[in-house]
Amino acid sequence: MTATPTSTFVIAGAGLAGAKAAETLRAEGFDGRLLLLGEEPERPYERPPLSKAYLRGETDRNSLYVHQEGFYAAHDIELRTSTPVRSIHPASHQLQLATGERIGYARLLLATGAAPRRLPLPGMELDGVHYLRSRRDADILAAAAARAEQVAVVGTGWIGSEAAASMRQLGREVTLIGPDTAPLARVLGPEIAGVYRDLHADHGVRLALGTRIVGLRGNGRVEAVVTDDGRTVDCDLVLVGAGAVPRTELAEAAGLPVRDGVLVNEQLEAVGAAGVYAAGDVAAAWHPRYQTYLHVEHWANALNQGPAAARNMLGVPTPYARLPYFYSDQYDLSMEYSGFAADWDRVVVRGDLAAREFLAFWLKDQRVVAGMNAGVWDVVEPIQALIRGGRPVDPARLADPDLPLDQVTGELATTSAQ
Ligand SMILES: Cc1cc2nc3c(=O)[nH]c(=O)nc-3n(C[C@H](O)[C@H](O)[C@H](O)COP(=O)(O)OP(=O)(O)OC[C@H]3O[C@@H](n4cnc5c(N)ncnc54)[C@H](O)[C@@H]3O)c2cc1C
């Protein structure tokens, strides 16, 4: 089916990626029918505050929304909330809503996000066990946290670590439980993750690390977490932060290829399904730099892939080649991380880990593949330039705080050229 200015474009999933795609379609002049279908009862909102300021009651609901209330109507975007899409039918360019209504489309964007990974362990059905994805989850968790005394956070990834920090800031007793040696160790490695272990410990979080949970105990309500090294952590509230799973169910049922996300090419069009696109947490997009499908569950990816998908839907070829980027705020430590390091040979630090003001670089074959700034600002551009440049670096120069980042590779390049 060819898209014409009067075609119907449908976006399934009214989160950040979907909302930014809709905004871009109108900004780029699309004047056909535009539907934005979301299963949640409210207009698109941002999730990062849900584990931070919003969970602590420091910001209100209105600050979360991607757009002002009148935005969708003003731009003739048919936002339908509480409207789950039940199935998609790429061969006939149709989809079906949970109500049974069928809608034809010329272009379809899947922006259905991700859902918290559930742990199939004994006791997970007890009262007092929480997950955190939606604003509603955050409201329920905040209300429960206000009554709780001992909180156990299961999982030391980003959401677990941030929520543990927030609940500690709210004055709760918090135990952070996970299999790694430090919070965030899987992404950052043990040395840099040690900064987060100390940060949480300094704020009075109890750390139960190097251990997996085997189940929960309780009688109706949760009373304890049991770990595989025989520990019992008493608690009256559990937050499970065990990662997220992309919401690929529509794509899978339609027979689209899915592997840790809906597989899409670098123009975010689904492999083998012309006219169907995917963006944000649900997508696994071919990345021209990494020559692999990347599934990125971060805010900036949804923010930027939505508009890129929109342009591609309009027939303007827009390959998505941005470096992955994310940020995290825990207590008074904010950080940003750029790049992608599946593995690395060494980590180079510039600055002071103990003072929590530093840059860290992950090197593979002498090249920077990822970089992080913590407690240091306005360096994302030069860090990303180092990664993009892909040139060998001298670790001593990289670590030298007196050498501007944009001069780090210069001398080595000159030296090796001599
Ligand atoms: C608590 C929390 C804190 C976070 N903090 C950070 C952070 O500090 N930094 C960072 O970089 N990233 C952070 N993230 C990640 C970031 O929020 C996500 O990457 C981003 O929300 C992804 O946007 P999305 O539009 O792809 O998906 P979502 O925001 O999940 O939106 C998808 C929407 O589609 C809806 N949907 C699903 N299936 C259907 C269907 N069949 N029909 C209709 N609608 C459907 C969902 O209900 C949802 O509303 C955080 C995430 C969470 C949950």
The ligand as an SDF file (V2000), in Angstrom:
LIG
                    3D

 53 58  0  0  0  0  0  0  0  0999 V2000
   10.8000    3.7390   36.5250 C   0  0  0  0  0  0  0  0  0  0  0  0
   11.6010    4.0040   35.2850 C   0  0  0  0  0  0  0  0  0  0  0  0
   12.6970    4.8680   35.3500 C   0  0  0  0  0  0  0  0  0  0  0  0
   13.4650    5.1100   34.2210 C   0  0  0  0  0  0  0  0  0  0  0  0
   14.5260    5.9460   34.2990 N   0  0  0  0  0  0  0  0  0  0  0  0
   15.3070    6.1620   33.2220 C   0  0  0  0  0  0  0  0  0  0  0  0
   16.4420    6.9950   33.3010 C   0  0  0  0  0  0  0  0  0  0  0  0
   16.7640    7.5510   34.3450 O   0  0  0  0  0  0  0  0  0  0  0  0
   17.2030    7.1840   32.1890 N   0  0  0  0  0  0  0  0  0  0  0  0
   16.8920    6.5890   30.9990 C   0  0  0  0  0  0  0  0  0  0  0  0
   17.6130    6.7850   30.0140 O   0  0  0  0  0  0  0  0  0  0  0  0
   15.7880    5.7810   30.8750 N   0  0  0  0  0  0  0  0  0  0  0  0
   14.9970    5.5590   31.9650 C   0  0  0  0  0  0  0  0  0  0  0  0
   13.8940    4.7470   31.8620 N   0  0  0  0  0  0  0  0  0  0  0  0
   13.5810    4.1070   30.5730 C   0  0  0  0  0  0  0  0  0  0  0  0
   12.6470    4.9800   29.7150 C   0  0  0  0  0  0  0  0  0  0  0  0
   11.6050    5.4850   30.4700 O   0  0  0  0  0  0  0  0  0  0  0  0
   12.1130    4.1260   28.5730 C   0  0  0  0  0  0  0  0  0  0  0  0
   13.2100    3.7780   27.7610 O   0  0  0  0  0  0  0  0  0  0  0  0
   11.0450    4.8430   27.7580 C   0  0  0  0  0  0  0  0  0  0  0  0
    9.8980    5.0550   28.5290 O   0  0  0  0  0  0  0  0  0  0  0  0
   10.6600    4.0280   26.5450 C   0  0  0  0  0  0  0  0  0  0  0  0
    9.6280    4.6770   25.8700 O   0  0  0  0  0  0  0  0  0  0  0  0
    8.6560    3.8820   24.8660 P   0  0  0  0  0  0  0  0  0  0  0  0
    7.7620    4.9100   24.2870 O   0  0  0  0  0  0  0  0  0  0  0  0
    9.4490    3.0220   23.9740 O   0  0  0  0  0  0  0  0  0  0  0  0
    7.8520    2.8670   25.7980 O   0  0  0  0  0  0  0  0  0  0  0  0
    6.8290    3.1720   26.9730 P   0  0  0  0  0  0  0  0  0  0  0  0
    7.1740    4.4350   27.6590 O   0  0  0  0  0  0  0  0  0  0  0  0
    6.7790    1.9180   27.7960 O   0  0  0  0  0  0  0  0  0  0  0  0
    5.4240    3.3580   26.2470 O   0  0  0  0  0  0  0  0  0  0  0  0
    4.7890    2.2890   25.5960 C   0  0  0  0  0  0  0  0  0  0  0  0
    3.3000    2.4380   25.7730 C   0  0  0  0  0  0  0  0  0  0  0  0
    2.6410    1.4890   24.9340 O   0  0  0  0  0  0  0  0  0  0  0  0
    1.5550    0.9370   25.6500 C   0  0  0  0  0  0  0  0  0  0  0  0
    1.1670   -0.3530   25.0400 N   0  0  0  0  0  0  0  0  0  0  0  0
    1.8100   -1.5470   25.1230 C   0  0  0  0  0  0  0  0  0  0  0  0
    1.1520   -2.4840   24.4140 N   0  0  0  0  0  0  0  0  0  0  0  0
    0.0660   -1.8850   23.8810 C   0  0  0  0  0  0  0  0  0  0  0  0
   -1.0040   -2.3290   23.0650 C   0  0  0  0  0  0  0  0  0  0  0  0
   -1.1030   -3.6010   22.6370 N   0  0  0  0  0  0  0  0  0  0  0  0
   -1.9420   -1.4260   22.7070 N   0  0  0  0  0  0  0  0  0  0  0  0
   -1.8810   -0.1310   23.1080 C   0  0  0  0  0  0  0  0  0  0  0  0
   -0.8900    0.3410   23.8970 N   0  0  0  0  0  0  0  0  0  0  0  0
    0.0720   -0.5200   24.2680 C   0  0  0  0  0  0  0  0  0  0  0  0
    2.0820    0.8180   27.0570 C   0  0  0  0  0  0  0  0  0  0  0  0
    1.0330    0.6690   27.9900 O   0  0  0  0  0  0  0  0  0  0  0  0
    2.8170    2.1520   27.1860 C   0  0  0  0  0  0  0  0  0  0  0  0
    1.9440    3.1600   27.6110 O   0  0  0  0  0  0  0  0  0  0  0  0
   13.1170    4.4720   32.9910 C   0  0  0  0  0  0  0  0  0  0  0  0
   12.0130    3.6060   32.9280 C   0  0  0  0  0  0  0  0  0  0  0  0
   11.2620    3.3720   34.0690 C   0  0  0  0  0  0  0  0  0  0  0  0
   10.0910    2.4260   33.9930 C   0  0  0  0  0  0  0  0  0  0  0  0
  1  2  1  0
  2  3  1  0
  2 52  2  0
  3  4  2  0
  4  5  1  0
  4 50  1  0
  5  6  2  0
  6  7  1  0
  6 13  1  0
  7  8  2  0
  7  9  1  0
  9 10  1  0
 10 11  2  0
 10 12  1  0
 12 13  2  0
 13 14  1  0
 14 15  1  0
 14 50  1  0
 15 16  1  0
 16 17  1  0
 16 18  1  0
 18 19  1  0
 18 20  1  0
 20 21  1  0
 20 22  1  0
 22 23  1  0
 23 24  1  0
 24 25  2  0
 24 26  1  0
 24 27  1  0
 27 28  1  0
 28 29  2  0
 28 30  1  0
 28 31  1  0
 31 32  1  0
 32 33  1  0
 33 34  1  0
 33 48  1  0
 34 35  1  0
 35 36  1  0
 35 46  1  0
 36 37  1  0
 36 45  1  0
 37 38  2  0
 38 39  1  0
 39 40  1  0
 39 45  2  0
 40 41  1  0
 40 42  2  0
 42 43  1  0
 43 44  2  0
 44 45  1  0
 46 47  1  0
 46 48  1  0
 48 49  1  0
 50 51  2  0
 51 52  1  0
 52 53  1  0
M  END
$$$$
